[in-house]
Amino acid sequence: IYVGDNNVRKMLPLLIQSLTKMQDVNLLLITDALGRFKSRLGENLIPIAEYYNVEDRVKFHPAAGIYPVPDTELVKYYNMSRIYVNTSAGEAFGLPILEAAACGIPTVTSECVGVKEYLDDAIEYAKTQTKIWFQWGEFSIVDVDDFVNKVLKLLHDEDYYKKKSKKCIQYASKLTWDQPALQLQSLIEQYL
């Protein structure tokens, strides 16, 4: 499963291309499939899936991008999924990765995603290779072979999967709104 925006930085064509190296793996994309709504730089993902001849294994949420998918519905999709995947060339916080972790769903993502500080070794980080410049700066693109190997390991090694799933829940359960709220309150009181 992938949940998030469809813009050039998310590298969704690369995610779709990775399916060519993983037989019998399906992908649910909860994003704007046509790249029309939230982002001016989104891709029409349907012809990309057709180009790579994986259109029968890529499913799109029918309303994603048109209106927000309710949290209760997202939780159902996370819990129906085995792995959360993210080929983004750069993220700050990565809320969908945290949401998946809270459901015990391990993630495979690029090593340039900013979740290491709060999910540490609970998730898999694929190496990056080529650097590319976007309007936001320079980003690294995920190494597709390493990404695929990490996905396949989670899919085929049940003990490893269970270990990662347990870690996801442990790390995610430590993150609540209470701690940042108390830190903010302390800062406000310090400067008032």
C-alpha positions as a Markdown table, in Angstrom:
| # | Residue | x | y | z |
|---|---|---|---|---|
| 1 | Ile | 0.0 | 0.0 | 0.0 |
| 2 | Tyr | 1.0 | 3.6 | -0.6 |
| 3 | Val | -0.9 | 6.5 | 0.9 |
| 4 | Gly | 0.0 | 10.1 | 0.0 |
| 5 | Asp | 0.4 | 12.8 | -2.6 |
| 6 | Asn | 1.1 | 12.2 | -6.2 |
| 7 | Asn | 3.9 | 14.6 | -7.1 |
| 8 | Val | 7.2 | 14.2 | -8.8 |
| 9 | Arg | 9.2 | 14.0 | -5.5 |
| 10 | Lys | 7.2 | 10.9 | -4.5 |
| 11 | Met | 8.7 | 8.9 | -7.4 |
| 12 | Leu | 5.5 | 6.9 | -7.9 |
| 13 | Pro | 6.4 | 5.9 | -11.5 |
| 14 | Leu | 9.5 | 4.2 | -9.9 |
| 15 | Leu | 7.3 | 2.4 | -7.4 |
| 16 | Ile | 5.1 | 1.1 | -10.2 |
| 17 | Gln | 8.2 | 0.1 | -12.2 |
| 18 | Ser | 9.4 | -1.9 | -9.2 |
| 19 | Leu | 6.5 | -4.3 | -9.7 |
| 20 | Thr | 8.1 | -5.6 | -12.8 |
| 21 | Lys | 10.7 | -7.3 | -10.5 |
| 22 | Met | 8.2 | -8.7 | -8.1 |
| 23 | Gln | 5.8 | -11.3 | -9.5 |
| 24 | Asp | 2.5 | -11.9 | -7.6 |
| 25 | Val | 2.8 | -8.6 | -5.7 |
| 26 | Asn | -0.1 | -6.2 | -5.9 |
| 27 | Leu | -0.1 | -2.5 | -5.1 |
| 28 | Leu | -2.9 | -0.3 | -3.7 |
| 29 | Leu | -2.3 | 3.4 | -4.3 |
| 30 | Ile | -4.4 | 5.8 | -2.2 |
| 31 | Thr | -3.4 | 8.9 | -4.1 |
| 32 | Asp | -4.6 | 11.1 | -7.0 |
| 33 | Ala | -4.1 | 8.6 | -9.9 |
| 34 | Leu | -4.4 | 11.2 | -12.6 |
| 35 | Gly | -2.1 | 13.8 | -10.8 |
| 36 | Arg | -4.8 | 16.5 | -11.2 |
| 37 | Phe | -5.8 | 17.7 | -7.8 |
| 38 | Lys | -3.3 | 18.4 | -5.0 |
| 39 | Ser | -0.2 | 18.8 | -7.0 |
| 40 | Arg | 0.6 | 20.6 | -10.2 |
| 41 | Leu | 3.5 | 18.2 | -10.7 |
| 42 | Gly | 1.7 | 14.9 | -10.4 |
| 43 | Glu | 1.9 | 12.1 | -12.9 |
| 44 | Asn | -1.0 | 10.3 | -14.6 |
| 45 | Leu | -0.2 | 6.9 | -13.2 |
| 46 | Ile | -2.6 | 4.8 | -15.2 |
| 47 | Pro | -0.6 | 4.9 | -18.5 |
| 48 | Ile | 2.6 | 4.3 | -16.5 |
| 49 | Ala | 1.1 | 1.0 | -15.1 |
| 50 | Glu | 0.0 | 0.1 | -18.6 |
| 51 | Tyr | 3.5 | 0.9 | -20.0 |
| 52 | Tyr | 5.1 | -1.5 | -17.5 |
| 53 | Asn | 2.4 | -4.1 | -18.1 |
| 54 | Val | 1.4 | -4.2 | -14.4 |
| 55 | Glu | -2.0 | -2.5 | -14.7 |
| 56 | Asp | -3.7 | -5.6 | -13.4 |
| 57 | Arg | -1.7 | -5.5 | -10.2 |
| 58 | Val | -2.0 | -1.7 | -9.5 |
| 59 | Lys | -5.2 | -0.7 | -7.8 |
| 60 | Phe | -6.3 | 2.9 | -7.2 |
| 61 | His | -8.6 | 4.1 | -4.5 |
| 62 | Pro | -11.5 | 5.5 | -6.5 |
| 63 | Ala | -11.9 | 8.7 | -4.5 |
| 64 | Ala | -8.3 | 9.5 | -3.4 |
| 65 | Gly | -7.3 | 12.9 | -4.6 |
| 66 | Ile | -10.9 | 14.0 | -5.0 |
| 67 | Tyr | -11.6 | 14.1 | -1.3 |
| 68 | Pro | -9.7 | 13.0 | 1.8 |
| 69 | Val | -10.1 | 9.3 | 2.6 |
| 70 | Pro | -11.5 | 9.2 | 6.1 |
| 71 | Asp | -9.1 | 7.9 | 8.8 |
| 72 | Thr | -11.4 | 5.0 | 9.7 |
| 73 | Glu | -11.3 | 3.9 | 6.0 |
| 74 | Leu | -7.5 | 4.3 | 5.9 |
| 75 | Val | -7.0 | 2.1 | 8.9 |
| 76 | Lys | -9.0 | -0.6 | 7.2 |
| 77 | Tyr | -6.7 | -0.4 | 4.1 |
| 78 | Tyr | -3.6 | -0.4 | 6.2 |
| 79 | Asn | -4.8 | -3.5 | 8.1 |
| 80 | Met | -5.6 | -5.3 | 4.8 |
| 81 | Ser | -2.0 | -4.6 | 3.6 |
| 82 | Arg | 1.1 | -6.5 | 4.3 |
| 83 | Ile | 3.7 | -3.8 | 3.7 |
| 84 | Tyr | 3.7 | 0.0 | 3.3 |
| 85 | Val | 6.0 | 1.2 | 0.4 |
| 86 | Asn | 7.4 | 4.6 | -0.2 |
| 87 | Thr | 9.9 | 5.5 | -2.9 |
| 88 | Ser | 9.9 | 9.2 | -2.1 |
| 89 | Ala | 13.1 | 11.2 | -2.9 |
| 90 | Gly | 12.6 | 13.1 | 0.3 |
| 91 | Glu | 10.2 | 13.5 | 3.2 |
| 92 | Ala | 10.2 | 15.5 | 6.3 |
| 93 | Phe | 8.0 | 13.5 | 8.8 |
| 94 | Gly | 6.2 | 10.9 | 6.7 |
| 95 | Leu | 2.9 | 10.6 | 8.5 |
| 96 | Pro | 1.6 | 7.7 | 6.4 |
| 97 | Ile | 4.6 | 5.7 | 7.4 |
| 98 | Leu | 3.8 | 6.3 | 11.1 |
| 99 | Glu | 0.2 | 5.4 | 10.5 |
| 100 | Ala | 1.2 | 2.1 | 8.9 |
| 101 | Ala | 3.6 | 1.4 | 11.8 |
| 102 | Ala | 0.9 | 2.0 | 14.3 |
| 103 | Cys | -1.1 | -0.7 | 12.5 |
| 104 | Gly | 2.0 | -3.1 | 12.7 |
| 105 | Ile | 2.6 | -2.7 | 9.0 |
| 106 | Pro | 6.4 | -2.7 | 8.2 |
| 107 | Thr | 7.6 | -0.1 | 5.7 |
| 108 | Val | 10.2 | -0.2 | 2.9 |
| 109 | Thr | 11.3 | 3.3 | 2.1 |
| 110 | Ser | 14.2 | 5.2 | 0.8 |
| 111 | Glu | 17.0 | 6.1 | 3.2 |
| 112 | Cys | 16.4 | 9.8 | 2.6 |
| 113 | Val | 13.1 | 9.8 | 4.4 |
| 114 | Gly | 12.9 | 11.6 | 7.7 |
| 115 | Val | 11.4 | 8.8 | 9.8 |
| 116 | Lys | 14.7 | 7.4 | 11.1 |
| 117 | Glu | 14.6 | 9.6 | 14.1 |
| 118 | Tyr | 11.3 | 8.2 | 15.4 |
| 119 | Leu | 11.0 | 4.7 | 13.8 |
| 120 | Asp | 14.7 | 3.9 | 13.7 |
| 121 | Asp | 15.2 | 0.2 | 12.8 |
| 122 | Ala | 11.5 | -0.7 | 12.8 |
| 123 | Ile | 11.4 | -0.1 | 9.1 |
| 124 | Glu | 13.5 | -1.0 | 6.1 |
| 125 | Tyr | 15.6 | 1.7 | 4.3 |
| 126 | Ala | 16.5 | 1.0 | 0.7 |
| 127 | Lys | 19.8 | 2.5 | -0.5 |
| 128 | Thr | 19.7 | 5.5 | -2.8 |
| 129 | Gln | 21.6 | 6.0 | -5.9 |
| 130 | Thr | 21.4 | 8.9 | -8.4 |
| 131 | Lys | 20.9 | 12.4 | -7.1 |
| 132 | Ile | 18.4 | 14.6 | -8.9 |
| 133 | Trp | 17.6 | 18.3 | -8.5 |
| 134 | Phe | 14.0 | 19.3 | -7.9 |
| 135 | Gln | 12.7 | 22.8 | -7.2 |
| 136 | Trp | 13.1 | 22.0 | -3.5 |
| 137 | Gly | 16.7 | 21.1 | -3.8 |
| 138 | Glu | 18.8 | 18.0 | -4.4 |
| 139 | Phe | 17.3 | 14.5 | -3.6 |
| 140 | Ser | 18.5 | 10.9 | -4.0 |
| 141 | Ile | 16.5 | 8.3 | -5.9 |
| 142 | Val | 15.9 | 4.9 | -4.3 |
| 143 | Asp | 17.9 | 2.0 | -5.7 |
| 144 | Val | 15.1 | -0.1 | -7.2 |
| 145 | Asp | 17.0 | -3.4 | -6.8 |
| 146 | Asp | 17.7 | -2.8 | -3.1 |
| 147 | Phe | 14.1 | -1.6 | -2.6 |
| 148 | Val | 12.7 | -4.8 | -4.3 |
| 149 | Asn | 15.0 | -7.1 | -2.2 |
| 150 | Lys | 13.8 | -5.5 | 1.0 |
| 151 | Val | 10.1 | -5.8 | 0.0 |
| 152 | Leu | 10.6 | -9.5 | -1.0 |
| 153 | Lys | 12.4 | -10.2 | 2.3 |
| 154 | Leu | 9.5 | -8.9 | 4.3 |
| 155 | Leu | 7.1 | -10.8 | 2.1 |
| 156 | His | 8.9 | -14.2 | 2.3 |
| 157 | Asp | 10.6 | -14.3 | 5.7 |
| 158 | Glu | 7.7 | -14.6 | 8.2 |
| 159 | Asp | 9.9 | -14.4 | 11.3 |
| 160 | Tyr | 11.6 | -11.2 | 10.1 |
| 161 | Tyr | 8.2 | -9.7 | 9.2 |
| 162 | Lys | 6.9 | -10.4 | 12.7 |
| 163 | Lys | 10.0 | -8.9 | 14.3 |
| 164 | Lys | 9.6 | -5.7 | 12.2 |
| 165 | Ser | 5.8 | -5.6 | 12.8 |
| 166 | Lys | 6.3 | -5.8 | 16.5 |
| 167 | Lys | 9.0 | -3.0 | 16.4 |
| 168 | Cys | 6.7 | -0.8 | 14.4 |
| 169 | Ile | 4.0 | -1.0 | 17.0 |
| 170 | Gln | 6.5 | -0.5 | 19.9 |
| 171 | Tyr | 8.0 | 2.6 | 18.3 |
| 172 | Ala | 4.7 | 4.1 | 17.1 |
| 173 | Ser | 3.0 | 3.6 | 20.5 |
| 174 | Lys | 5.6 | 5.9 | 22.0 |
| 175 | Leu | 4.6 | 8.8 | 19.8 |
| 176 | Thr | 1.6 | 10.6 | 21.2 |
| 177 | Trp | 0.5 | 14.2 | 21.0 |
| 178 | Asp | 1.1 | 14.6 | 24.7 |
| 179 | Gln | 4.9 | 14.9 | 24.6 |
| 180 | Pro | 5.1 | 17.6 | 21.9 |
| 181 | Ala | 2.2 | 19.5 | 23.5 |
| 182 | Leu | 4.1 | 19.5 | 26.9 |
| 183 | Gln | 7.3 | 20.6 | 25.2 |
| 184 | Leu | 5.5 | 23.4 | 23.4 |
| 185 | Gln | 3.8 | 24.5 | 26.7 |
| 186 | Ser | 7.2 | 24.5 | 28.4 |
| 187 | Leu | 8.7 | 26.7 | 25.7 |
| 188 | Ile | 5.8 | 29.1 | 25.8 |
| 189 | Glu | 6.0 | 29.4 | 29.6 |
| 190 | Gln | 9.8 | 29.8 | 29.4 |
| 191 | Tyr | 9.4 | 32.9 | 27.1 |
| 192 | Leu | 6.3 | 34.5 | 28.7 |
